[in-house]
């Protein structure tokens, strides 16, 4: 089966651009305040959304091929998820130690 290419209209392009801008702002804010657990979880969720989006375009909708242009965001999202899940453990340990210090 050949790869189907769909035209992107201006609305779709702007929507994807706004999503990219929003997720980058969230990720920058998390980098500034990495101990904010709510912001940390929201940032982690943005990487899961990005991963799900690109995987669905390749394997479900067949609107993208596994080229470097698609592989790059897949790798960034995957490595970021792994790193943030590891970092989440440190945030949990730090939160517990802060509670012990208060008591």
C-alpha positions in Angstrom: 0.0 0.0 0.0 1.4 3.3 -0.9 1.7 6.2 1.5 -1.2 8.6 1.3 -0.4 12.2 1.3 -3.0 14.7 2.5 -2.9 18.4 1.9 -2.7 20.5 5.0 -4.8 23.6 5.0 -3.9 26.8 6.7 -6.2 26.1 9.8 -4.5 22.8 10.4 -1.1 24.3 10.1 -1.9 27.1 12.5 -3.5 24.7 15.0 -0.4 22.5 15.0 1.8 25.7 15.3 -0.2 26.9 18.3 0.1 23.4 19.9 3.8 23.4 19.4 4.1 26.9 20.9 1.9 26.0 23.9 3.8 22.8 24.6 7.2 24.6 24.4 6.0 27.3 26.8 4.9 24.6 29.3 8.2 22.8 28.9 10.2 26.0 29.5 8.2 26.9 32.6 8.8 23.4 33.9 12.5 23.8 33.3 12.4 27.1 35.3 10.4 25.6 38.2 11.2 21.9 38.1 10.0 21.3 41.7 6.4 22.3 40.8 4.8 18.9 40.8 1.7 19.9 39.0 3.7 21.6 36.2 6.0 18.6 36.0 3.0 16.3 35.5 1.5 18.6 32.8 4.9 18.7 31.0 5.2 14.9 31.1 1.7 14.7 29.7 2.7 16.9 26.7 5.4 14.5 25.8 2.9 11.5 26.0 0.5 13.5 23.7 3.3 14.2 21.2 4.4 10.6 21.2 0.8 9.4 20.7 0.2 11.9 18.0 3.2 10.9 15.9 2.8 7.2 16.4 -0.9 7.4 15.4 0.0 9.4 12.2 2.5 6.7 11.2 0.8 3.5 12.3 -2.9 4.2 12.4 -3.7 6.9 9.8 -0.7 6.2 7.6 -0.2 10.0 6.9 3.4 10.0 7.8 6.4 7.8 7.0 9.2 6.8 9.4 11.6 9.4 8.0 14.1 11.5 10.0 11.4 14.2 10.2 9.1 11.9 12.1 11.7 9.9 13.9 13.2 13.0 15.6 10.1 14.0 17.5 9.4 10.3 18.4 12.9 10.0 19.9 12.7 13.3 21.7 9.3 12.4 23.2 10.5 8.9 24.1 13.7 10.0 25.8 12.0 12.9 27.5 9.3 10.6 28.9 12.0 8.3 30.2 14.0 11.1 31.7 11.0 12.7 33.3 9.8 9.5 34.8 13.2 9.0 36.4 13.2 12.6 37.6 9.7 12.1 39.1 11.2 9.5 41.5 13.6 12.2 42.7 10.8 14.7 43.2 8.8 12.2 45.2 11.9 11.4 47.5 12.5 15.2 47.9 8.9 15.8 48.8 9.0 13.0 51.5 12.2 14.4 52.9 10.7 17.9 53.1 7.7 16.4 55.1 10.1 14.7 57.5 12.0 18.0 58.1 8.8 19.8 58.9 7.8 17.2 61.5 
